[in-house]
Each structure stands twice: as structure tokens, then as C-alpha cells.
Amino acid sequence: MTDWILAQLPLCGIWLVGLATFLSCLALPIPSSLTMIAAGAFVGSGDLALAPVAGAAFGGALAGDQVGYWIGRKAAHLLPAPGPKGAGLVATALDSLAKNGAVAIFLTRWLFSALGPWVNLAAGASGYGHARFTLADIAGEAIWVTLYVGLGITFGANLQAAADLAGNALGLMASGVIALLLGLWLIRALRRPAPLRAGD
């Protein structure tokens, strides 16, 4: 499927980029990040223009996120029940949303993007404010599109190197965020007074 999408890029260009980001934000297994990198490579070679590519990627992602949000809002019963594969992701998304709100939405647009579609559904289902969701969504998707299209422009001659660099960089950043959160949790835990034991 990935090879077919990449082969269609010179022919369908911005429409394919927009469709790929739209569908990936609805949890469909579409290689949207690689599609944006490839589109960026075509921008770098002069075969596609930057503004339409970035606009299509950004517009498709925002549209997909909004559809996911409204599906969650109107049909919360469609969320996976306990047991199916997606249920763990939904539970994680709901937990992240309850604890961190806009930060969770922002980070799941680009850093923890596998959770993004589930956070969209969770935000709608939990009644999270649409305006707050949209502002965090816009900021996060702007980073996602800029990062991947920019990598394609920069490393257009070697798409695999660009994809590897993106994966490694995001993995490193994700590890850093997790380490920071664990550190904050540890500091908070150490500052709590120890519970009294019987006989103390």
C-alpha cells in the first residue's frame, strides 16, 4: 500500500496528501507521515508547490480530527468496549485527557500520534470543550505537518533516511517527555509525608 501511495503522489499530489492525513486521523492504517515526507521531497525537487502540499496535509488532519471529535460527541457508544484491541488505547486516551487536557491533545497530534485518533474520540465522548480541543489540535497538527513536510524537503533524495530520522527523533523526544513526567511524579511522591504506621 505504501508503494502505491508513493507512486500516486506525482499524479494526485495534494489530494492524496489531504486524504492520507484525513484517514490516518480516523485511526485507519494509512502511512500519512511517510506520504508527507514524500510530498515534501517532491516540493524540494520542484514537482509540487509547498503551500498546497502543506495546506492539504494540515486541512486533512484537522478535518479528520474534527470528524473523530464529533463521532465521539454524538456516538460515544461506538468506542471499543473492554476487551477489543482498541479498548486499551481508548482507556489510555481518556486517562491522558482527564489528567492533562489540552497538553494531551497537543502532544498526540505529533509526538504520541498513535493515540491521536483515540484522543479525538475520547475528547468528544467526554464532553471536552470543542474550542479548547480545536486550539490544541491546530497547534499540534501545525508541528506535525511542518516536521514531516520539512524532512521531505531537506532529505528528499533519501526518503528512508528522512523516515528513520523522524522516528528516531520522535522516539527520543517521547522518551524525554516520559522521563520528565516520571521525574515530576517522583519529586511529588517524595514530598508527600509518609503515612503513619501502627505503633509509630
N, C-alpha and C positions, 0 to 999 in steps of 0.2 A: 504494500500500500504506500509506504514512504517513497519508494522509487517512482511509483505512478504519479504521486502528488508533485514530486520534484520535476518530473518530465512535463507536467502540465503548466508549470509556473510561467514559462515564457509565452505560452498561448493564452492562458486565462488570467495571469497576473494578479491584479488587485482583488478580483472577485474570489479567487481561490484562497488568497491570504485571509480575507474577511470571513469566508465560510469556515476555514480551518480554525481560526480563533473563536468564532462563534460556537461551533460544535464542541470544541475542547472545553469550553466553559460550561457545557451541559454534561460533562463527565463522559463524553464519547472518546474512544481511544484514537484521537487524531494527533499526528506529530506536529502540533502547531508551532512549537518553539523552533524545530528544525525547518519548518516552512518559512518562518520569519527570517531565520538566518539565511536560507537560500534566496529569499526575496531581496534581502539586504545585499547579497552577493551580486544579484542582477542589477541592483541600484548602483553598486560600485563599478560594474562594467558598463553602465550607461544604457542597459536594455530596459530598465524600469525607472520611473521617477520616484524620488524619495517621498514627497508629500502624499501621493496617492497610496503608496505601499504602507506608510506609517498610519495614514488615516483609515485605511481599510482594516489593518490589524487592530488598531485601537477601537474603531467603531464596532467591529465584530466581537471583540472581547467584552466591551461594555454592554452590547445588546445581549450576548449570551448570559452575562452576569445578571442583567435585569430580568430576563426571562426566568432564570433559575430562582431569583428572589421572589418573583410573583407566583411561580409554581408553588414555592414553599408557603407563601402567604395564603393562597387560595385553596391549596390541596395538601395540607400538612400530613394527611393520612397516606400520601404517596411515599413518604420517607420509609426506607427499609426498616422492617421490623427486626427485633433482636434475632440473630442467627444468620441472615444472609451476609454475603461478603461486604457489602457497602455499609452495614449497620455500624461497624466499628469506626469507620470514617465519619459517619453522621454523629455518633456519640462524641468523638473527639472534636468535631466541628462545633457542636453545641456547647461543649465544655469550654473550648477556646473563646467562643463568642461571649459566653456568660462572664468569663473572667477578664477578658481584655478588650471586648467590643471592637472599636474602630481599628485598633492596632492589629487584632487578629484578621480583620478583613483586609487591611493594607498588606500585611505580610503574606497572606495566602493568595494574593494576586501574582506574586513573582518569586518569593523566597521558598514558601511551602505550597507551591501551586497545585500539588496533588489534592490538597484539602479544599482548594478554591470552590469547585462546584458544590461541595457539600456544605461549605460555609454559606454559600448563596441560599441554598435550600433552608439551612438552619436559621439564617437571619430572617427570612420571610416567615417561616413557621413559628419562630419565637416572638414575632411582632417587633423586631428591631426596627428602629426608625428608618424610613426609606431615605430621607435626606442625608442622614449620617452615613448610611450604607453607601449611597451614591458618591459622596465626597471621598470616603476612604477608597472606594472602588476606582474612581478616576485617578487618584494619586498612585495607587498600586499598579494599575494597568499601564499608566504612562511610563513607569520604570520598566515594566516587563517588555513593552514594545521597544522602548529606546535601547534597552540592553541587547535584545536579540537581533533587531534590525541593524544596530550598530556593530555587533560582532560580525554579521554577514558582510557589511561594507568593509570592515577592517581586514577580515580574514577570508575574503571571498574566494581566493584561489584554493583554499583548503577548508571545505565545509566540515570535515571530520575534526580538524584541529579546533575550529570555532565551537563545535558542539561539545567537544571534550573540555575546552576551556570554560565554557558556560557551566557545564556540570560540575567541574572541579571548584570553580569559584563559588557557585551557589552552595555546594556542599560545605565548603569552608565557612561561608557566612552563616549557614544554618547551624553548623557546629558551634560557631562563636556565639550565636544568639542563645542556643541551648545551654552552653556553658555559663553565659551571663545570667540566664534565668535560674539555673541551678545555684549559682553563687549567691544571688539575691535571696533565694529560698533558704540557703544555709545560714546566711547572715541573720535573716529574720528568725530562723529556728533557734540560733544561738542566743539571741537577745531575749527570747521568751524565758520567763522564770521556770525553773524545773518544778514539776509537781511534787508536792509533799508526799512522802511515803509513810505508811503506818509506822509509828514508833519514833518519827522524827520530831 
